[in-house]
Amino acid sequence: MHLRTRGSRAVRPAVAAWIGLGALTLAACSGGGDPAADSTESGGEAAAGCTNTVVKPDAEQVTVWAWYPAFEPVVDLFNNSHDDIQICWSNAGQGNDEYTKFSTTIEAKSGAPDVIMLETEVLPSFIIRDALADLSPYGAADVEANYAPGVWADHSSGDSVYAIPVDGGPMGMLYRQDMFEAAGIMEPPATWEQFAIDAQKLRDSGSTALMTDFPTNGRAFNQALFAQAGSVPYVFGDSPTDVTIELNDDGTKKVLNYWFDLIDKGLVGTDDAFTTDYNTKLVDGSYAVYLAAAWGPGYLSGLAGADESAVWRAAPLPQWDAADPVQVNWGGSAFAVTSQAKNPEAAAVVAKEIFGTEEAWKIGIEQGALYPLWLPIAESDYFKGLEYPFFGGQKINEDVFLAAAAGYEGFTFSPFQNFAYDQLTEEQFAAVQGEKSPDQAADDLQDQVVEYATSEGFTVD
């Protein structure tokens, strides 16, 4: 995250008002599902206001909002292994629904949970509102070594730590080996240059499939590709409202021009992501490649209408320079302690320890399809050696995602990330419609976001 907030904490009214609205529409992109629907029965009765059973009612209770799949058995595991602290968990909604409720409690200065699940990209939106507690005084440093440096940086700001990482989305490439081989492509492309060559080769083979999709509404997906090419869109100063914005830098334009060249040649699609039609095309042979985060294999294998003859495999994300790989991340979430927590020290214990055991993580991996950022499990022989039947028994973590996660160096999101994503979607759609060039789309995006940030009280350098 790298949002520097150690200087002035003042937030102008316009900034606070925008964040109260803008943070609400950020889409959920990790985990997903209704944990209540996925939970296991733990016996007994839930305490008032809790989805789960509080097994030691005389202990300190910490309220938690989260929507992780298969979360109740993780909560039960924590409660059964702690005598002095108990979790009272509820699902306040997924993504935007939860953020709406949280923003309401921030304005009301009451009603927030002690601990809240947040997607990593929305952390700056709540940090700037003083809605999250700094976990440094509560032993955050004790668990820092359990996370890769880039992951820890995404949840920290200067000397402050605002959330404990849970799951992540290091990126790789899921591809149809059978379709590749039928087109004479015997190895997955290691570079974007080879990716374009192979896309043409697939077409020249007579296949009607597109190489992949480049969705105009890709948002965090698109941003990850820009970052891989060197884009650093936001740099914050000593104040949380001082920011340098570069959304039309060379990296962004390089990526846009690359993909729009493939679009113009009819080699990749521009379907909106995560629609019913898009989901069908992912698995019915319409696309040969799904550029995905580490949660993508679970998502892909759960889709209906799959081609039963498909042979799926995973490979590293193509690189601009194979000799100097740059790893990027799409999605991910964490546990933060809210500023309204009645006992921040107890709440910090929950944030640090709920996904701090191998047993908890085996539930998250096997039942929830989460990608762990907790290194003791991520680097374990168990996780490295997991074979995925959907990928023909391939050990996709060992082959692809562990290296991608280890090489990820972090990314800076902005408090107005949602507005920037919305404008990016509009600009890319305009370019797809032929209304402007990719370069012009990036320049217009820059102008719109700078104007908006300035109007909302940010000082833009």
WOJO-V873572 format. One line per field, one symbol per residue. psi: psi as a letter, one per 40 degrees, with the letter a starting at -180 (. if undefined). burial: b if it has 24 or more other C-alpha atoms within 12 Angstrom, else e. A space follows every 50 residues. Layout:
BEGIN
psi: ???
burial: ???
END
This chain:
BEGIN
psi: dehhfebhehhiddddddddddedehiheibiihdddeiiheiaiiiheh dihhegeeihhhhhhieiifdddddddddeehdehihhiiheihbddddd dddddddefieiidhhhiideedddddeefeiihedeffdddedeeiidd dddeeihbeiheihiciafiiahhigddddddeeheiiheiddddddddd ddddeeieiidaighdfdbdddddddddeehgdhhiadieehihhgefid ddddddddddddddefdiifihifidddddddeeedieihhiieeddddd eeiifiheeihiiiiihiidhdegihiiihaiiihihieehdgddddddd ddedffiddddddddddefihhehddddeiddddehhhddffeigddddc ddddddeheiihiiefddddddddddddddddeeeiiddddddddddddd dddddeeihh.
burial: bbbbbeeeeebbeebbbbbbbbbbbbbbbbbbbebbeebeeeeeeeeeeb bbbbbeeeebbbbbbbbbbbbbbbbbbbbbebeebbbbbbbbbbbbebbb bbbebbeeeeebbbbbbbbbbbbbbbbbbbbbbbbbebbbeebbebbbbb bbbbbbbbebbbbbbbbbbbbbbbbbbbbbeebebeebbbbbeebbebbb bbbeeebebbbbbbbbbbbbbbbbbbbbbbbbbbbbbebbbbbbbbbbbe bbbbbbbbbbbbbeebbbbbbebbeeebbebbbbbbbbbbbbbbbbbbbb beeeeebeebbbbbbbbbbbeeeebbbbbbbbbbbbbbbbbeebbbbbbb bbbbbbbbbbbbbbbebbbbbbbbbbbbbeeebbebebebbeeebbbbbb bbbbbbbbbbbbbbbbbbbbbbbbbbbbbbbbeeeebbbbbbbbbbebbb ebbbebbbbbe
END
